Amino acid sequence: MTRLTETGFGTARPVDGYGPGFFRVGGEVLHGPVLVTASGARPWGGLADLAPLLALEGQVDVLLLGTGAALAPPPAELRGALEAAGIGLEPMASPAAARTYNVLLSEGRRVAVALLPVAPGPGAASG
């Protein structure tokens, strides 16, 4: 018999789901790009919004970057700024980034995820 073990996140908030233009984090629906850390989630300005990502210096070892529905290379400026701050960058499609974030979070890793929506927000379901 196989036994399943429920994943524990402690006080951290996992990414519960996503849809066209939104993410659900710890039961809360956020529209547009989001930045999620163990301490919470908030709207994020997208790839040109470096300040909140750089503010993670010393708090996370790796930032997962969800680039939308498909993998896309991150801007060189973003990669360079994070490397200079000592933050590893792992780009991947947003669905994969959300799943990977949850796994690493459940392991107690120092990780954050910046997610671009998988599709435009207008007319999106509310989760």
N, C-alpha and C positions, 0 to 999 in steps of 0.2 A: 504494500500500500504506500502511495506517495503522499507525503504530508506537505502542505503548503504553509509557509510562514509569512505572516503579514509583515510588510516592510514598515519599519518605524522611522520617523523623521524627527522625533523629539519636538522641540518648539519650532523647528524650521518649517518653511512652507514649500511644498513641492509644486511642480506644475501639474495640475490635474487634467488639463485638456486645452484644446485650441480649436479654432474654426476660422472662417473667413474674417480676417481683421481683428480677432481677439484671442486672448489667452485667459485661462482660468487658473489662478494661483491660490492655493489654500482656500478654495471656495469663492474667491473674489474674481469677478470678471473685469479685465482691463483691456481697453481697446487700443489698437496701434502697437508700436514697438514697446517692449518692456525690458526692464533690467531686474533680474531676480537674484537675491542673495539669501543666505540662511536666515537673515533677519527680516526679510520682507521683499515686496515687489513694488515697483513704481513705474510710471510712464518713462520712456527713454526717447530722446530726440532722433535716434537712428545713427547711422554710420558716421556722420559728421559731428556727433555729440560726444566728444572724447572726455570731457571733464568728469562725468560720473563714473566712467570706466577707470580713469586714472586715479580717482579717489579711492579705489579698491586696493591701492598699493599697500602691502603689508597685511592685508586682510584675506586675500585669496592667492592661491598659487597658479590657478588656471582660470581663464575666462573662456567659456564655450560661446561661440558666436553662431546663432541661428540666422542664416542668410535668406530665409523665406522658404518657398516650396522646394527649391533646389540649391545645391551647393554653389556658391559663387566666391571667387577670391576676395578677401578683404582688401580695402585700400592700403597701400604701402604705408601711408602716414599713420594709420591706426595700428598696424602691426609694429612699426618702429617705435611708436610712443609706448605701447604696452611692454615691449621687450625692454626698453630703457627703464621702465618702472618695475621690472622684474616679474611681470605677469605673463605667463604662457598663454598663447592664443590658439584655440582649436576651432576653426570654422567647419560648419556642416549645415545641412538643411535644418530648418527650425524644428520639425518633428523629431529628428534624431538628436538634436541638441537638447530638447526638453527631456527626452527619455534618458539620455546620458547624464544630464544634470541630476535627475532624480536618483539614479543609481549611485553616483558619486556622493550626493548629499546623504543618502542612507548609510554610506560607508564612513561618514564623518569627515569627508575631505573638505579642504578649503577651496571652494569652487563657487563661481557665479555664472549666470547665463544671461546673455543679451540676445533678445529674440526679435526678429523682424517678422511681421505677419505673413501667413502663407498666401493671402489674397487680399485685395482691397477691402476696406472697412465698410463703405456704404452698403446698406441693405444686409449686413451680416446678422446672423443669428446671435442671440444674447447668451448662449451657453446653457 
